[in-house]
Amino acid sequence: MLAGESFTDRPASVSPAFAAFLRGYHDHLDPQLRGELHGLASDVVGTRGDDARERERARQLLLLARRLRGRRVPRFGAPDVTCEVAGMLAAEAVRGLPQLHEIVVRTVRELAAPRVTVDAVLSAPRSAAAAADPPLAIL
């Protein structure tokens, strides 16, 4: 239980964009990597924002999924459905290249912080180990 809420995959205190993306990502992620998502739960508590902020978060999560898979993410009418599909497609990319999981976790964590964009996260310096790993250089 976080933020005084009972367990749910749609917590009231969490950004709907993050909740939807992480639902799709978690449900399609390799079980060996799922445990690493537990820390994100506390990072996204208290992130629910106004409509403009949620639209921007959804846009950034779609951009992340697009960059990971190298092609567009289909859009659906409801932003939460689109974000959940983006999470599923991000997990699909990670199944093919597990090293990308670190990028997804870092990006969601940093997007949960005030006013961060995918471009800023992806251009930030990485750890020496991550920088030396050629598959991550594709981004």
Contacts in CASP RR format, 6 or more apart in sequence:
PFRMAT RR
TARGET T0000
AUTHOR 0000-0000-0000
METHOD contacts of the structure
MODEL  1
MLAGESFTDRPASVSPAFAAFLRGYHDHLDPQLRGELHGLASDVVGTRGD
DARERERARQLLLLARRLRGRRVPRFGAPDVTCEVAGMLAAEAVRGLPQL
HEIVVRTVRELAAPRVTVDAVLSAPRSAAAAADPPLAIL
1 7 0 8 1.000
2 11 0 8 1.000
2 41 0 8 1.000
2 42 0 8 1.000
2 45 0 8 1.000
3 11 0 8 1.000
3 13 0 8 1.000
3 45 0 8 1.000
3 46 0 8 1.000
5 11 0 8 1.000
5 12 0 8 1.000
5 13 0 8 1.000
9 19 0 8 1.000
9 23 0 8 1.000
10 16 0 8 1.000
10 19 0 8 1.000
11 19 0 8 1.000
11 45 0 8 1.000
12 48 0 8 1.000
13 45 0 8 1.000
13 46 0 8 1.000
13 47 0 8 1.000
13 48 0 8 1.000
14 44 0 8 1.000
14 45 0 8 1.000
14 46 0 8 1.000
14 47 0 8 1.000
14 48 0 8 1.000
15 44 0 8 1.000
15 46 0 8 1.000
15 47 0 8 1.000
15 48 0 8 1.000
15 49 0 8 1.000
15 53 0 8 1.000
15 54 0 8 1.000
15 57 0 8 1.000
15 112 0 8 1.000
16 48 0 8 1.000
16 54 0 8 1.000
16 79 0 8 1.000
16 80 0 8 1.000
16 83 0 8 1.000
17 54 0 8 1.000
17 57 0 8 1.000
17 58 0 8 1.000
17 61 0 8 1.000
17 79 0 8 1.000
17 80 0 8 1.000
17 83 0 8 1.000
18 44 0 8 1.000
18 47 0 8 1.000
18 57 0 8 1.000
18 61 0 8 1.000
18 108 0 8 1.000
18 111 0 8 1.000
18 112 0 8 1.000
19 44 0 8 1.000
19 80 0 8 1.000
20 79 0 8 1.000
20 80 0 8 1.000
20 81 0 8 1.000
20 82 0 8 1.000
20 83 0 8 1.000
20 84 0 8 1.000
20 87 0 8 1.000
21 61 0 8 1.000
21 83 0 8 1.000
21 84 0 8 1.000
21 86 0 8 1.000
21 87 0 8 1.000
21 90 0 8 1.000
21 108 0 8 1.000
22 37 0 8 1.000
22 40 0 8 1.000
22 44 0 8 1.000
22 87 0 8 1.000
22 108 0 8 1.000
23 84 0 8 1.000
23 87 0 8 1.000
24 84 0 8 1.000
24 85 0 8 1.000
24 87 0 8 1.000
24 88 0 8 1.000
24 91 0 8 1.000
25 37 0 8 1.000
25 87 0 8 1.000
25 88 0 8 1.000
25 90 0 8 1.000
25 91 0 8 1.000
25 104 0 8 1.000
26 34 0 8 1.000
26 37 0 8 1.000
26 91 0 8 1.000
27 88 0 8 1.000
27 91 0 8 1.000
28 87 0 8 1.000
28 88 0 8 1.000
28 91 0 8 1.000
28 92 0 8 1.000
28 95 0 8 1.000
29 37 0 8 1.000
29 91 0 8 1.000
29 94 0 8 1.000
29 95 0 8 1.000
29 101 0 8 1.000
30 94 0 8 1.000
30 95 0 8 1.000
30 98 0 8 1.000
33 94 0 8 1.000
33 98 0 8 1.000
33 101 0 8 1.000
36 101 0 8 1.000
36 105 0 8 1.000
37 105 0 8 1.000
40 105 0 8 1.000
40 108 0 8 1.000
40 109 0 8 1.000
43 108 0 8 1.000
43 109 0 8 1.000
43 112 0 8 1.000
44 108 0 8 1.000
44 112 0 8 1.000
47 112 0 8 1.000
48 54 0 8 1.000
54 79 0 8 1.000
55 79 0 8 1.000
57 111 0 8 1.000
58 79 0 8 1.000
58 82 0 8 1.000
58 83 0 8 1.000
60 111 0 8 1.000
60 117 0 8 1.000
60 118 0 8 1.000
61 83 0 8 1.000
61 86 0 8 1.000
61 87 0 8 1.000
61 108 0 8 1.000
61 111 0 8 1.000
62 73 0 8 1.000
62 75 0 8 1.000
62 82 0 8 1.000
62 83 0 8 1.000
62 86 0 8 1.000
63 118 0 8 1.000
64 86 0 8 1.000
64 90 0 8 1.000
64 104 0 8 1.000
64 107 0 8 1.000
64 118 0 8 1.000
65 73 0 8 1.000
65 86 0 8 1.000
65 87 0 8 1.000
65 89 0 8 1.000
65 90 0 8 1.000
65 93 0 8 1.000
66 72 0 8 1.000
66 73 0 8 1.000
67 118 0 8 1.000
67 122 0 8 1.000
67 139 0 8 1.000
68 89 0 8 1.000
68 90 0 8 1.000
68 93 0 8 1.000
68 94 0 8 1.000
68 100 0 8 1.000
68 103 0 8 1.000
68 104 0 8 1.000
68 139 0 8 1.000
69 89 0 8 1.000
69 90 0 8 1.000
69 92 0 8 1.000
69 93 0 8 1.000
73 82 0 8 1.000
73 85 0 8 1.000
73 86 0 8 1.000
73 89 0 8 1.000
74 82 0 8 1.000
74 85 0 8 1.000
75 82 0 8 1.000
76 82 0 8 1.000
76 85 0 8 1.000
90 100 0 8 1.000
90 104 0 8 1.000
93 100 0 8 1.000
94 100 0 8 1.000
94 101 0 8 1.000
94 104 0 8 1.000
97 135 0 8 1.000
99 130 0 8 1.000
99 133 0 8 1.000
99 135 0 8 1.000
99 136 0 8 1.000
100 135 0 8 1.000
100 136 0 8 1.000
100 139 0 8 1.000
102 130 0 8 1.000
102 136 0 8 1.000
103 121 0 8 1.000
103 122 0 8 1.000
103 136 0 8 1.000
103 139 0 8 1.000
106 121 0 8 1.000
107 118 0 8 1.000
107 121 0 8 1.000
107 122 0 8 1.000
110 116 0 8 1.000
110 120 0 8 1.000
110 121 0 8 1.000
111 117 0 8 1.000
111 118 0 8 1.000
111 121 0 8 1.000
122 139 0 8 1.000
125 131 0 8 1.000
126 136 0 8 1.000
130 136 0 8 1.000
END
